[in-house]
Amino acid sequence: MAEPPADARLVPLLLDPTRLRIATALVATDEADFGAVRDRVGLTDSALSTQLKALAAADLITSRREPTGTAGRTWIGLTPQGREQVGAHIMALREIGSDASPGGPGHA
């Protein structure tokens, strides 16, 4: 059976650049601290929380609260499904990008 075209393998939720940056920040690790992700993608706490809720509702990420001192830390990670979908999304983007490069389909 043929693989679906690249654009059919894109994850609609990850078409948002902010959500894609969050997801790719989590690819290389099991979990990341909320503050580290916030700083890496350049969002406010509120903006990151909003995006994380959308990603969690789609079962792409998981988060857990770890009590430490008076505050606590929130750890964020990709779910197995999220890791798979982010990987497929990135591969599809690369495939689409390679089609546009010299020597790709439609170029002489």
BALOBA-1460 file (C-alpha; in Angstrom, 3 decimals):
// residues 108
<rec num="1" residu="m" x="0.000" y="0.000" z="0.000"/>
<rec num="2" residu="a" x="1.381" y="3.405" z="-0.981"/>
<rec num="3" residu="e" x="2.155" y="5.957" z="1.701"/>
<rec num="4" residu="p" x="-0.250" y="8.924" z="1.741"/>
<rec num="5" residu="p" x="1.058" y="12.169" z="0.243"/>
<rec num="6" residu="a" x="3.110" y="14.368" z="2.564"/>
<rec num="7" residu="d" x="0.410" y="16.985" z="3.041"/>
<rec num="8" residu="a" x="-2.012" y="14.288" z="4.226"/>
<rec num="9" residu="r" x="0.481" y="13.303" z="6.955"/>
<rec num="10" residu="l" x="0.631" y="16.794" z="8.467"/>
<rec num="11" residu="v" x="-0.876" y="17.155" z="11.942"/>
<rec num="12" residu="p" x="-3.342" y="20.081" z="11.787"/>
<rec num="13" residu="l" x="-2.635" y="21.188" z="15.369"/>
<rec num="14" residu="l" x="1.091" y="21.424" z="14.587"/>
<rec num="15" residu="l" x="0.549" y="23.727" z="11.608"/>
<rec num="16" residu="d" x="0.568" y="26.537" z="14.175"/>
<rec num="17" residu="p" x="4.239" y="27.638" z="14.394"/>
<rec num="18" residu="t" x="4.100" y="28.176" z="18.162"/>
<rec num="19" residu="r" x="2.769" y="24.680" z="18.834"/>
<rec num="20" residu="l" x="5.314" y="23.206" z="16.450"/>
<rec num="21" residu="r" x="8.147" y="25.015" z="18.280"/>
<rec num="22" residu="i" x="6.874" y="23.659" z="21.615"/>
<rec num="23" residu="a" x="6.621" y="20.120" z="20.257"/>
<rec num="24" residu="t" x="10.058" y="20.195" z="18.649"/>
<rec num="25" residu="a" x="11.531" y="21.528" z="21.901"/>
<rec num="26" residu="l" x="10.304" y="18.307" z="23.539"/>
<rec num="27" residu="v" x="11.475" y="15.829" z="20.884"/>
<rec num="28" residu="a" x="15.027" y="15.431" z="22.183"/>
<rec num="29" residu="t" x="14.055" y="14.781" z="25.807"/>
<rec num="30" residu="d" x="11.694" y="12.673" z="27.880"/>
<rec num="31" residu="e" x="10.530" y="15.687" z="29.880"/>
<rec num="32" residu="a" x="11.357" y="19.376" z="30.080"/>
<rec num="33" residu="d" x="10.722" y="21.935" z="32.785"/>
<rec num="34" residu="f" x="7.893" y="24.391" z="32.006"/>
<rec num="35" residu="g" x="10.235" y="27.360" z="32.484"/>
<rec num="36" residu="a" x="12.849" y="25.931" z="30.136"/>
<rec num="37" residu="v" x="10.249" y="25.377" z="27.411"/>
<rec num="38" residu="r" x="8.799" y="28.850" z="28.000"/>
<rec num="39" residu="d" x="12.237" y="30.439" z="27.649"/>
<rec num="40" residu="r" x="13.177" y="28.368" z="24.614"/>
<rec num="41" residu="v" x="10.066" y="29.289" z="22.635"/>
<rec num="42" residu="g" x="9.855" y="32.845" z="23.986"/>
<rec num="43" residu="l" x="6.335" y="32.799" z="25.411"/>
<rec num="44" residu="t" x="4.742" y="34.131" z="28.561"/>
<rec num="45" residu="d" x="3.566" y="31.621" z="31.165"/>
<rec num="46" residu="s" x="-0.034" y="32.276" z="30.155"/>
<rec num="47" residu="a" x="0.603" y="31.860" z="26.422"/>
<rec num="48" residu="l" x="2.533" y="28.628" z="26.969"/>
<rec num="49" residu="s" x="-0.214" y="27.266" z="29.239"/>
<rec num="50" residu="t" x="-2.826" y="27.981" z="26.572"/>
<rec num="51" residu="q" x="-0.830" y="26.155" z="23.907"/>
<rec num="52" residu="l" x="-0.092" y="23.231" z="26.236"/>
<rec num="53" residu="k" x="-3.813" y="22.793" z="26.931"/>
<rec num="54" residu="a" x="-4.479" y="22.452" z="23.196"/>
<rec num="55" residu="l" x="-1.627" y="19.945" z="22.782"/>
<rec num="56" residu="a" x="-2.764" y="17.966" z="25.842"/>
<rec num="57" residu="a" x="-6.381" y="17.866" z="24.619"/>
<rec num="58" residu="a" x="-5.094" y="16.181" z="21.450"/>
<rec num="59" residu="d" x="-3.053" y="13.716" z="23.563"/>
<rec num="60" residu="l" x="0.218" y="15.002" z="22.109"/>
<rec num="61" residu="i" x="1.764" y="16.022" z="25.438"/>
<rec num="62" residu="t" x="1.526" y="15.149" z="29.076"/>
<rec num="63" residu="s" x="2.412" y="17.251" z="32.094"/>
<rec num="64" residu="r" x="2.960" y="16.558" z="35.748"/>
<rec num="65" residu="r" x="3.416" y="18.797" z="38.751"/>
<rec num="66" residu="e" x="6.294" y="18.091" z="41.108"/>
<rec num="67" residu="p" x="6.111" y="19.800" z="44.499"/>
<rec num="68" residu="t" x="9.349" y="21.596" z="45.365"/>
<rec num="69" residu="g" x="9.558" y="24.029" z="48.246"/>
<rec num="70" residu="t" x="6.791" y="26.600" z="48.210"/>
<rec num="71" residu="a" x="6.104" y="26.571" z="44.487"/>
<rec num="72" residu="g" x="6.575" y="23.432" z="42.470"/>
<rec num="73" residu="r" x="7.739" y="22.526" z="39.022"/>
<rec num="74" residu="t" x="5.744" y="21.434" z="36.030"/>
<rec num="75" residu="w" x="7.317" y="18.887" z="33.729"/>
<rec num="76" residu="i" x="6.132" y="18.528" z="30.137"/>
<rec num="77" residu="g" x="6.753" y="15.659" z="27.745"/>
<rec num="78" residu="l" x="5.457" y="14.202" z="24.527"/>
<rec num="79" residu="t" x="3.146" y="11.212" z="24.809"/>
<rec num="80" residu="p" x="4.132" y="8.162" z="22.727"/>
<rec num="81" residu="q" x="1.397" y="9.181" z="20.268"/>
<rec num="82" residu="g" x="2.666" y="12.768" z="20.343"/>
<rec num="83" residu="r" x="6.243" y="11.694" z="19.661"/>
<rec num="84" residu="e" x="5.054" y="9.621" z="16.694"/>
<rec num="85" residu="q" x="2.870" y="12.407" z="15.305"/>
<rec num="86" residu="v" x="5.530" y="15.094" z="15.715"/>
<rec num="87" residu="g" x="8.044" y="12.869" z="13.929"/>
<rec num="88" residu="a" x="5.620" y="12.177" z="11.080"/>
<rec num="89" residu="h" x="4.769" y="15.881" z="10.821"/>
<rec num="90" residu="i" x="8.437" y="16.891" z="10.616"/>
<rec num="91" residu="m" x="9.152" y="14.214" z="8.006"/>
<rec num="92" residu="a" x="6.188" y="15.412" z="5.932"/>
<rec num="93" residu="l" x="7.417" y="19.017" z="6.136"/>
<rec num="94" residu="r" x="10.879" y="17.923" z="5.007"/>
<rec num="95" residu="e" x="9.361" y="16.000" z="2.108"/>
<rec num="96" residu="i" x="7.269" y="18.991" z="1.074"/>
<rec num="97" residu="g" x="10.339" y="21.227" z="1.363"/>
<rec num="98" residu="s" x="12.464" y="18.912" z="-0.743"/>
<rec num="99" residu="d" x="9.830" y="19.067" z="-3.491"/>
<rec num="100" residu="a" x="10.445" y="22.824" z="-3.685"/>
<rec num="101" residu="s" x="14.228" y="22.583" z="-3.863"/>
<rec num="102" residu="p" x="16.203" y="22.539" z="-7.107"/>
<rec num="103" residu="g" x="16.163" y="19.029" z="-8.464"/>
<rec num="104" residu="g" x="12.878" y="18.205" z="-6.707"/>
<rec num="105" residu="p" x="9.751" y="17.137" z="-8.598"/>
<rec num="106" residu="g" x="8.781" y="19.591" z="-11.310"/>
<rec num="107" residu="h" x="12.305" y="21.034" z="-11.647"/>
<rec num="108" residu="a" x="14.499" y="20.400" z="-14.662"/>
